[in-house]
Amino acid sequence: MDDINEKGAVATPESDFYKESLVLFEGAISEILTRIDIIRRYFVATGRRDPVEYCKARVKTPQSTKNKLVSRGLEPTYENALEHLNDVAGTRVVCTFVDDVYSVVDMIKKQDDLVILNEKDYIRDPKPNGYRSYHMIVRVPIHLPEGMTYVTAEIQLRTLAMDCWAALEHRIKYKRDVPHKEMIRDELKRCADEIASTDLTLKTLRDVIDKME
């Protein structure tokens, strides 16, 4: 049976570590997902395609957060997580086509109360291993009984093909004692380039079909 803390809430590893900050991180994710949902509804309401296939979100596990803080020479505390880490609260937006990614990015940028701290376009400028995605670090307004506060969160935007590649690369990357790592790394890079080419081809086919219609 789950432990119940003194406030009557179910105790979890996340709540034990993050304490009251867990509400802030979860609130940031909820706020971002709501905004993405409104963007999707707006596109459909104005006669355009829904640019988003699905969204994923998570609060980084306590152990992962502790490891990252220690690697930066910081004490593994929830206060340091809230102050020094940008990706404890993360949302991934998976779009159909490459231009859909940029459409959603533009809509996010137009939201004045959402502060954009940093952007990295790994679609136009992929990482050496072939990784492609659009990353945004944002400060999200959270309304509390005491007033409004801002919480830093990460938004990743990518296509279905990019998300599939990233998931497979992540699994292989963290497997131990994998033979022929260099060969696998080269093949993953080749696959990433082919996926990027496929994304462009699919967009071209979509544009042709749209013109025919």
N, C-alpha and C positions, 0 to 999 in steps of 0.2 A: 504494500500500500504506500502511496506517496505521502511524504511528510507534509504536515500543515504548519506553516509558520505562525507567529503570534498574531498576524493580521487576518488569519483565516484563509490565506491564499495557498495554493498548492506549490510546494517548494520544488524547484527544478535546478539542475546544474547552472542554467543560464541565470535564473533569478538569484541563486546563491552568490554568483560572482558579480554580475552587473548591478544587483540590488535595484534601487529605484531608476537607475539609468536604463534598465531594460525597457521600461515603458517609453522612454524617449526614443530609443532605437527602433522599437516596434512602431511607434507613432510616426517616425520619419518614413518607414516603409509603407505604412498605411496611407500616408499623405501622398507619396509618389504614385502608388498604385491607383489611387482615386483620380489623380490628375491625368494619368495615362488613359484611364477608362473614359474620362471626359473628352480627351483628344480623339479617341476612337469613335465615340458617339458623335462628335462634331463632324468628323470626316464623313460618316455614313449619312448624317442628317443633311449634309450639304451635297449629297449625290456622288460622293467619291468612295473609293474602296477603303475598307478598314485596313490601315497599313500594318497592323500588329497581328501576329499569329498567336502569341501567348506571352505571359510574363512569369518570371520566377523571382522569388525574394527570400532572403535569409538574414538572420543575425549571426555573425561569425561565432563559432563555438568558443567557449571560454578558453580551452586549451590552445586553440589557434591564435586567439588574441594575446594570451600570455606569452606564447612563443615569439610573436611579432614584437611585443613590447621589450622582451628580454634582448632580442637581437638588435634593438635600437639603444640598448643600454638604459632602459627605463624599468622602474619597478612594475611588476605585473598586477596593477590595480585597476579597478573600474574607473577611477578618476582619471588615470592616465589614458585609458582607452577612449574616454569621452573627449579628452582634450587633445590628444596627439595622433589618433588614428582616424583615417578618412573612410575606411571601408568596413567598419564593424557592421553597419547597416548597408546592405547591398541589394539592388534591384537589377534584374536583367530583362531587357525588352527585346524580344525576338520578332523581327519583321520579315515580310515576305520577300521584298526586293531591296537592293542597295539604296535606291533613291527614297524608299520608305523610311530608311534609317535617318536620312538627312531631313526628311519632312518632319519627323517626330522631334528631332533635335531642334529644329527651328521653332517648333511650337513650344517646346520646353523653355527655350531662350526668351520667348515673348512673355513669360510669366514674371512680372516685375518683383513679386515678393519671394521669388526663388533666386537665391544668390549663387551664381556660377563661380566657383573658386578656381577650377582648372578643367581643361579639356585636352584629350589626346586622341587624335584620329589615326588609329592603327589600321584603318581601311585603306586610306590613301598612302599611308606610310607604315606598312606592316613591320612587325618585329622580325628579327633575323630568322627565327624558326618558322615563319609563315603565319603567325597569329594575326588575325584581323578582327577588329572590333572598335567601336567608338566609346570612349570612356569620358564620363563627366563626374566631377566632384562638386556637389552642391550643398548649400546650407538650406535646410528645410524649416519653415516656421512651424512650431508646435505650440498650441494654446493650452496653458495649464491654469489651474485655479489662481495661481499667484501672478499670472500674466503670460506673455509670449516669450518663448526662447527659441533659439536656433540650434538645430542638430545637423552635423555633417554626415553626408551619406554619399554612396557611389551609385551611379547609374551606368550600366553597360548596355549598348545597343548593337545588335548584329543581325545578320540574316539567318534563316534556317540552316543553310549550308555551313556558314561560319560556326554556328552553335554546335552542329553535329561534329565538325572537325575539332573544335575546342574540347568537347567532352571526351572524345577518343584520345586526344593528345594528353589531356590531364590524367586519364587512367594509366596510360603508358608511362608518363613522366614519373609517377610516384610508385611504380612497381620496382621492387628491388631485384637485383641480380638478373636483369633482362639481358640475354645474349644479343650480340650484334647491335648494340645501341647506336653506333654511328650510322649503320645502314638504315635502321628504323627512323632515325632523326632525318636522314636525307629523304627517305620515302614520304615522311610526314610533310616535309617542306614541299616536295613535288605535288603531293595531294592538295596542299593549301593553295598552291598556284593554280592547279586545275579547277579547284572549287571557285576561286575568284573569277576565272574565265567563264565557268558555268553560270555564275551569278550574272555576269554581263550579258551572256547569251540569252538567259531567261528573261532579263529585262527587255532586250531587243525584241524577242518573240512577243512579249506582252504588249509592247508599243505597237507592233504590227497588227496584232489582234484588235487592240483598242481603236486603231485607225480604220480597220475594216468594219467595226461595229458603228 
